Amino acid sequence: MRQRWHYNCEVSIYTRTGDDGETGLFDGTRLSKSDPRIEACGEVDELDAVLGLVLAHLTEPDLIEIITHVQRDLFAIGARLADPQRRIAERITKVDLDVRAVERLESWIDRFDEELPEMRQFILPGGTPAGASLHLARSVCRRVERRIVALGSDVVERAVRVYVNRLSDLLFMVARAVNTRAKMPETEW
């Protein structure tokens, strides 16, 4: 089965090239599907899917815009992880991820920090379906960070590591914002 994408090229849903437990990177390198780099790519994909679940529950345009932007950044991170020679980043601007991306996350965090009540204790994950899904996304994001860090600083650029670290903070703040806006009280630990 082939699907046509807006780039006017055909993409096969199944290729049969992974039937023996390997997958390919952008440079043609074949790796086991259990390779740590592939594991990290899979964790990034899982986080992106959880954010899709979040979007299914969100109704507020500012939050939808933030989460959609983060999803695009996660695709860029996945592309960078699948590009050990770092060739795609030089050619395709949508995989750029630098200090500006981190600063954007920090500005959103600061905005929510001003909007939200002061936190005096740890809070238990939960709340509205969107809030609970965001807490799940935060937890998955921490796993993504651990996988990326495990690859080593010589494999993954600092900007990616910092971005993922900051992203979990943002997801926590957005979860709190969703629940606060819905007048859902936080359960303190």
N, C-alpha and C positions, 0 to 999 in steps of 0.2 A: 504494500500500500504506500502510495506517495502522496505527500501533501505539498501544496504550493504555498510558499510564504511570500510576503510582500517584496522580498528581495528578488523575486522572479527566478528562483532556483528551486529545484526539486530536492526534497529531503526525504530519505527513506526512514520510516519509523523503525524498521528492523533491518539490520545489516548482516547479521549472523557472525560478525567479527568478534563478538564477545562470548560466543557459545562455549569456549574452552576456559573461561574464567579470566580473560584478559580484556583490557580496554586500551584505547589509544589516546595519547596526548596530542596537542596541536602540532608538535614537531614530528609526529609519526612514531614516537617512542611507544612501545607496548609495555604495559605494566599489569601485574596481577590486580584483580579487583579488590584484593585485601591489602594492597600497598598503602602505607600511611598517607601518601599524597592523594590517592583515590578516596581513601576514607575521609580525608579532610574535605574533598570536593563533595562527597555525599552528605556530610554534615552541613555544609553550606546550603546544599539543595534542600535538605530537610528543614532548615531554618526558613528558607524562602517559602516553602510549602506551608509551614505553620503561619507565616505572615499572610499567606493567601487565606487561611482560615480566619485570621484576625479581620481581614478586609471584608469577609462575608458577614461580619457582625457590626462593622462600623457604619455610622451614618453621617458623621461630622466631616465636612469637606477638608478642614485643616489637618485632621488626623489621617484621613485617607491619602492626602497628598504626601504626608511625611512617610507613611508606611510604603506607599508605592515607590517613592524615591529610594528608600532603603532597599526594597526588592531589586531595583535596578543596580544599586551598588553591590548587592550580593551576587548578581550575575557577573559583574566586573571582577569580584573577588574569585569566583569560581573559574572565570577565564584566566586569571593570573595564576591560579594554582595549577591549571592544566597547561601552562606555558612555561616549562622549565628553562627554556632559552630566552625568555622574556622578549620574544619577537612580536607578539601580537600587540602588546602595550605600545610599542613604537609606531604601529600602523593604524590602530583603531582607537579613536579618542574616547569612545564610550566605556572603555575599560580603564580609563585614568582613575586613579584613586590616590589622592595626595593629602597634604596637610589641610587643604581647603575643605575636603570631605569631612575630616575630623572636626574642623572648626564649625561646620554646619551642624553636626551632631551636638556639639557643645552649646551652640546658640539655642537649639531646640530644648536641650536639657535645662538651660538657664531660664528660658521662657516658662517651662512647666514648673520649675522651682519657685518662680514668683507667683504662679497661679495657685499652687497647692498649699494646703495647710502644713505647718511644720510637722516633721515626723519625729516623735519622741522615743519610739520603740520600733523593733522589727515588726513587720506586718506579715500576716499569712497570705499566701497567694490565693486569689479567688475573686469574687465579685460578680460583675456582669459577665455574660459569655465573652464579650470582647476583652474585658479586663483579665479574666482568667486565661484566655488564649494568649494575651500579651505576657502574662507571667510565665506561661509555658514557653513562649518564644524566647524570653530572657534566659530561661534555664537551658534551652537548646543552644542559645548563643554562647553561653559559658562553655558548653561542650565543644562548640566550634573553635572557640579561642584555645582551649586545651589542645585540640588536634593540630591547630596551626602552629602553636608554640612548640609542640613536639617535633615538628618538621625542622626546626632550627632557624636561627636568624640569617643563616647564609642561604636559605631556601625561600623564605618569605620576607618581603620587604617590611621594614619597620612601620610604614604607613598603614599597611594592611593589619598588622598586629594591633596597633593603637586604635584603628577604626573599630575592629571587632570588640576590643575591650570597652571602648566608649559606647558602642551600640547596645551592649547589655544594660548599661546605665540608662540610656534613652528608653529602651523598652520598659524598664521598671517605671520610669517617670510617666510614660504614656499610659501604662496600666493604671497607675494611680490617678491620672487625669481622667481617664475614661470612667473609672468608678466614682470619682468625686463629682464629675459633671452629671452622672446618673443618680447622684445622691445616695450612693451605695456606701455604707460605712465600712471603713477598713477594720479588719480584725487584728488587734495587736497581739503579739506573742508575749 
